[in-house]
Amino acid sequence: MHSFLRAIGFSKLKKKKELDQLIKEIIEHPTRLEISKDSNGNEFAEISKEFGGCIGITICGEYLDDETFHMDYYYPYFCGSPNKTEAGIEVEKHSEKESYAGICDEVNLGVSLIFYLQNISEFLKEKQKNAKQLNTLTATLSALSLDGKILFPIQKSEKQIQNTKINSQNRNHLIAAARDGDEDAIENLTLEDIDLYSKISRRIIKEDILTIVDSYFMPFGIESDQYSVLGEIGNFALVKNKITQEDIYIMTINSNDVVFDVCINKKDLLGEPIIGRRFKGNVWMQGRINYQEF
């Protein structure tokens, strides 16, 4: 049983018999069906069914000679809104099955962001054409969460907001220069980090950490595509799973200047989301590579 089924509204799905029935329904009445050739030249079928609000389940496998479908694996998905990362994209195959991880170097994070690739069949078709350069493409990021909290925002003046944007832009330029081997940029970043650590060490004595840290985006656990995030809510909506009628919150989050949508079961969210407040939780990052613009 996939643990993130709960995030898209299947919190009461516990028995294997119920899961088998749901999978049978998806195979017989899909919303989308894509067929391509996998990395070994075999047929690869991707069957998806949406359950409302762009949430759904994708089943991957192959059709046998008697036209019956053999499932290899399945996963819940949430496609999110068209906020795009402009970083270059790389794609790597997982070792145990025909699934893929997308990797993009987000300058805002200072590290590579890894996500679970949703549109595998489309990627395989484009790869076979050998007509696209992945490092020129964009990706639309989204995330599923099983546990989250709503926090109040940090009060800031207009001047502080503008200074934060300017400092963020300057730091991004330094990080980009440091990656190209600029020694001065590396030294400036090191000095900035030392100064920042000193300021935080003084403030943490009398203040709570969440009143000092506005947002963060960092790896969580042993899975490479799972992260712990804190970010400001830019928008939100409440949707229902058409099958279970469970309420699902969809929130647009800005975490370290990376904008993406988070999908979480209302039962698992502590607090009420409002624009301007902050979301804190652990997420499974997913993403779709965008080809249609090229």
N, C-alpha and C positions, 0 to 999 in steps of 0.2 A: 504494500500500500504506500503510495507516494505521500510523503509527509505534507507537501504543499497543496494537496487537494483541498485542505481546510481553507486555505487562503482564498479560493475561488468559490467557496460556498458549499463544499461537501464535507462539513464537519461531522455529520452523522453517518458517513459512509465507513463502516467498520468491517463488514463481512466480505470475504472474497467472492461469495456468490453474488452479492449486490454489485461489486466492482465488475465482475464478468458480464453481468446484465447491462451495465452502463457502457462497457466497451463494445458489446455486441450492437447496442443502439447506435453508437458513434460510427461503427463500420458500415451498418446498413443505411444510415441516414446522415451522411456527413455534410458539413457546410462547405468544405473545401477538400479537393483531392488532387495531389500532385504526384507525378511519377517521373523518376529520372534514373540514372545509372550511378551506383555508388563508386567508391574509390577502387573497387576490384572489378568493376564492369558489370556487376549484377544489378538486377532491378531493385529499385528502392522506392517504396510508396510511403507517402506522408498524408494521413487522413486526419482532418481536424473538424471539430464541431464546436460552435460557439453557443454559450449559454446566457448571453446578454452582457452588455457593457464591455464588449471586446475581451471577455474572459472565456476560456474554453479548455479543451483537452486535445492534444495531438497524439496520434498513434502512428508509430513507424514500423515498417516491416516490408513484406513482399507478397505478391499474389502467386500462388502455386499453379501448376499446370491445369488443375481442375477448377481454377478461378476462385478458389477459397483463399482467404487472406490469412497469412501467418504473421502474428504480432511479434516483433522483436522487443520493443519497449514503448512506454507511453510517458507523457509528462503534462502537467497543467501549464497553461500559458496565460499571459496577459499582454496584449500588444501595445497598449499605451497610446498617447497622443504624439503627433509628429514633431517633438523636440529632438533635434539632431546633434550628435557629437561630430565635430568637424575634424577630429583627429584621424590619422591614417589607421586603416583597419588591417589586421592580420588574422588569419584563421588557422587553427590547429585542430586536427582530429583527435578525439579521445581514444585511448588505446583499447578499451574493452568493447566498444560498439560503434555503430555508424552515427555518431553524434559529434558535434563540433563546438569549440570554444572560440569566441571572438576576442581579440585583444586590441585595445587602442591606447595610445599614449596620450593621456589627458594632462596637459601642462598644468592645469589648475590643481591637480592632485599631486603632481610630482612623481607618480608611479604609474605603471600600466594598469588599466582597468580591464578585467576579464569578465566576460558575460557568456551565457549559454545561448547559442545560436538557434533562433526559432525557424527561419526560412531555409532549411537545409536543402530541400529539393531545388529551390531557386539558385542557391549557391553552387550546387553540383552541376546544374545546367550551364551556368556562367563559366564555371571552371573548365568544363569540357570545350566550350567555345574558345577559351583562352583569349578572349577579346577585352577583358576588363582588368585594370590594375587596381587591386584592392586598396592600395595606399592612397588612392584618389577618391574613394567612396566614403559615404557617411553611414552612420548607424543610428537607429532609433532605439533608445534604451527604455526599459521598464523593469519593474521589480515586484516580487511577491514577498509578503511578510506574514509571519506567524505570531509576532509579538511586537506591540508598539505602544508608545505613550505620547500624549500631547503635552507640550511644555509651553509656558508663556514666553513671549519674545523678550529680547533684551532691549531696554529703552535706549534709543539713540537719537541724537540731534541730526538735522540735515547735514551739518558740516561733518559729523563723524561718519555718516553714510558715504559721503563723497570721498573723504580721506581713505576709507576702507577700500573703495573701488580703485582709487589711484594706486594705493599700496599693493593691491592685488595684481593690477596690470604691470607695475614695475617688477614685482616678484616673478610673474610669469615670463617676462622678458629675460630676467636673470637666469631662470631655470633653463629656458631655451638656449641661451648663450652658454651656460655651463655644460649642457649636453653636447655642444659643439666643441668643447674643450677650452673655453675661455677661462683662463686662470683667475683673472680679476673677478669675474662673475662668481666663480666657485668660492673665492675668498670673501666676497661681499655676502653671499648666502650663509656662509659659516658664521660670520660676525652677526648677521641678523638673527640666526638661530640662537646664538649665545645670549644676545640681548633679550630676545623673547623669553628664553628660559628663565633669565634673571627676573624679568618683570612678573612672570607667572608665579615664580617661587615666593615673591614678596606678597602678591595679592591672595594666594591660596590660603595664607594663614588666617585671613579674616573673611574671605568670601567663598561661596560655593562654586565648584568647578564649572557648573552649567551657566553661571552668570558671567564667567570669564570667556569660556569657549562658545562662540556663536554657532558654529557648525563644524562637523568633521565627517570624514569618509575614510574608513580604514578596514582592512581585511578582518574577517571574523571566522574563528574555527579553522578546521583543516581543509574545507572546501575552497578552491581557488576563486569561485565565482560568488561567494557569499561575503557580505560586508556589514559592518555596523555603521549606521549613518545617523547624523543629526542635521536637519536642514529646515529652512523656512517653507511654510505652506503657501504656494502661490495660487492654488485653486483646489477645489475638491467637489466630489459628487457622490451621491449614494445610489447604488444600483442593486438590482435583485438578480439572483440566480434563478433562471426560468424554471428549473427542475425542482430545486429545494426551497425556493422562496426565501433563502437567507439573504440578509442585507450585507452588502460589500461596500466598503469605502474605497474610493479612488482619489488619490491626492497627488497633485503636482508639487514636487519637492525641489528646492534649490539647495544643494549641499556642496559647499566649496566651489560654487559657480558651475557645478554640473547639474543640469536640469533633467529630471526624469519623473515618471509616474510610478506611484506605489499602490499596489492592490492589497487590501487586508480585510479579513472578516471583521464585521462590526463587533463580534464577541471578543475579539482579540485586541481591540484598541481601547486603551484606557484614556478617557478624556474625550472632549468634543472638538473636532477639527474646525478651525476658523482661519480665514486668510490672515496671514501675519504671525500666527502662532507657529510653533516648531514641532516637527515630528522626530521622535527618537525611537529607533528600533533596528532589528537585524533583518536583512533582506537578501533574497536570491536574485541576482542580476540576470536579466535576459535581454535579448536584443535582436533586431532585424536589420540586415544590411540593405541599404537602399540602392537599387539599380535603375529605377525608372527615369531618373533625371539625366542619365548619361546615354 
